Amino acid sequence: MYCRLILALAIKEFLALLRDKRSRFVIIGPPIIQLLVFGFAASYDLNNVPVAIYNEDLGGASRELVSHIEGSPNFEVVAYIAHDSEVAPLIDNRDVLLVLHIGQHFSSGLLQGTSAPLQVILDGRNSNTAMMAMNYVNRIVLDYNLNWLASQGKSGSVATLQTRAWYNENLQSNWFIVPGIVGLLTLLVTLLVTALSVAREREAGTFDQLLVTPLRPMQILIGKAIPGMVIGILEATLIILVMVTLFDIPLRGSLGALYLGILLFLLSAVGVGLMISAISVTQQQAVLGAFLFMVPAIVLSGFATPIANMPQFVQWLTYLDPLRYFLVIVRGVTLEGSSYSLLLHQYWPMAIIGIMTLSLAGWLFRNRMY
């Protein structure tokens, strides 16, 4: 008997899902979208990593080493520099991931059979990417050593690397991951709170009561947005406190610059959440809609894999993702000590996304009320 009841309940749930157009889309659409996003965007391979060459040696050995770097599919030489002062701007502006510095006595050291040190200056803000790029450089130098020794009829190892990472001196992966979690959890909580707000009213049968109140649709929308904003700020503050005290992540920049980014990020997150809530009839649909947005947002944000490694058309999609900009802000403030002026190019896209999503949410809300 129990089996028959369970089977009847299962059939009823299947019929309910198939009869609802939105539920059918949730069942079919998300797997296809996530498959495309993961298939194109999620890659741990590094290709065409931008590097700069600082070659103070004019000998043939250094030119041969540079040719090995230029011929590697993993690297793309985008700059040749001639002075120490040119190194910092390239890394600060993310124009290059690493700088290969070849000293003045590199070729002569190789010819004399003594040590020929090389210096690699890495952008350590993304420790995982930096370590992978470092491994590629090590492999190229190892191959170069073997080829050089074979051509000279010698054995041993003469070219050595001296590595220096900026911003994350010890290349601790949690310095890169934990600040990103601030954005992920803040987005998740804010999105769920706002996505469930109107759907909960419809499911409880109290949505019609909103129609007889003296409040206008936009005022109701703002009232629904305020709790999400407040909870998002509290959530972000709590995570930042844990990040600094428990994980010892440095907070080198301005708190004002960070919280301005948080407010603009929450503005866009609340807009997306209210859009989902406006088109959701039940809380289940709202939750599924929130997770439908969350998965592509995380993948396209650059949280785990570099955006530069994604195909060009996927990179264009990342400009619609507010999490992409906020991750740059939170990591910039924590690791680089970035100020308002340096983060301006991350502020205004989130403001535009927030205005557009809130406007669309208001339009959907008015059309769903009447």
Rosetta blueprint (number, residue, H / E / L):
1 M L
2 Y H
3 C H
4 R H
5 L H
6 I H
7 L H
8 A H
9 L H
10 A H
11 I H
12 K H
13 E H
14 F H
15 L H
16 A H
17 L H
18 L H
19 R H
20 D L
21 K H
22 R H
23 S H
24 R H
25 F H
26 V H
27 I H
28 I H
29 G H
30 P H
31 P H
32 I H
33 I H
34 Q H
35 L H
36 L H
37 V H
38 F H
39 G H
40 F H
41 A H
42 A L
43 S L
44 Y L
45 D L
46 L L
47 N L
48 N L
49 V E
50 P E
51 V E
52 A E
53 I E
54 Y E
55 N E
56 E L
57 D L
58 L L
59 G L
60 G H
61 A H
62 S H
63 R H
64 E H
65 L H
66 V H
67 S H
68 H H
69 I H
70 E H
71 G H
72 S L
73 P L
74 N L
75 F E
76 E E
77 V E
78 V E
79 A E
80 Y E
81 I E
82 A L
83 H L
84 D H
85 S H
86 E H
87 V H
88 A H
89 P H
90 L H
91 I H
92 D H
93 N L
94 R L
95 D L
96 V L
97 L L
98 L E
99 V E
100 L E
101 H E
102 I E
103 G L
104 Q L
105 H L
106 F H
107 S H
108 S H
109 G H
110 L H
111 L H
112 Q H
113 G L
114 T L
115 S L
116 A E
117 P E
118 L E
119 Q E
120 V E
121 I E
122 L E
123 D E
124 G L
125 R L
126 N L
127 S H
128 N H
129 T H
130 A H
131 M H
132 M H
133 A H
134 M H
135 N H
136 Y H
137 V H
138 N H
139 R H
140 I H
141 V H
142 L H
143 D H
144 Y H
145 N H
146 L H
147 N H
148 W H
149 L H
150 A H
151 S H
152 Q H
153 G L
154 K L
155 S L
156 G L
157 S L
158 V L
159 A E
160 T E
161 L E
162 Q E
163 T E
164 R E
165 A E
166 W E
167 Y L
168 N L
169 E L
170 N L
171 L L
172 Q L
173 S H
174 N H
175 W H
176 F H
177 I H
178 V H
179 P H
180 G H
181 I H
182 V H
183 G H
184 L H
185 L H
186 T H
187 L H
188 L H
189 V H
190 T H
191 L H
192 L H
193 V H
194 T H
195 A H
196 L H
197 S H
198 V H
199 A H
200 R H
201 E H
202 R H
203 E H
204 A H
205 G L
206 T L
207 F H
208 D H
209 Q H
210 L H
211 L H
212 V L
213 T L
214 P L
215 L L
216 R L
217 P H
218 M H
219 Q H
220 I H
221 L H
222 I H
223 G H
224 K H
225 A H
226 I H
227 P H
228 G H
229 M H
230 V H
231 I H
232 G H
233 I H
234 L H
235 E H
236 A H
237 T H
238 L H
239 I H
240 I H
241 L H
242 V H
243 M H
244 V H
245 T H
246 L L
247 F L
248 D L
249 I L
250 P L
251 L L
252 R L
253 G L
254 S L
255 L H
256 G H
257 A H
258 L H
259 Y H
260 L H
261 G H
262 I H
263 L H
264 L H
265 F H
266 L H
267 L H
268 S H
269 A H
270 V H
271 G H
272 V H
273 G H
274 L H
275 M H
276 I H
277 S H
278 A H
279 I H
280 S L
281 V L
282 T L
283 Q H
284 Q H
285 Q H
286 A H
287 V H
288 L H
289 G H
290 A H
291 F H
292 L H
293 F H
294 M H
295 V H
296 P H
297 A H
298 I H
299 V H
300 L H
301 S L
302 G L
303 F L
304 A L
305 T L
306 P L
307 I H
308 A H
309 N H
310 M L
311 P L
312 Q H
313 F H
314 V H
315 Q H
316 W H
317 L H
318 T H
319 Y L
320 L L
321 D L
322 P H
323 L H
324 R H
325 Y H
326 F H
327 L H
328 V H
329 I H
330 V H
331 R H
332 G H
333 V H
334 T H
335 L H
336 E H
337 G L
338 S L
339 S L
340 Y L
341 S H
342 L H
343 L H
344 L H
345 H H
346 Q H
347 Y H
348 W H
349 P H
350 M H
351 A H
352 I H
353 I H
354 G H
355 I H
356 M H
357 T H
358 L H
359 S H
360 L H
361 A H
362 G H
363 W H
364 L H
365 F H
366 R H
367 N H
368 R H
369 M H
370 Y L
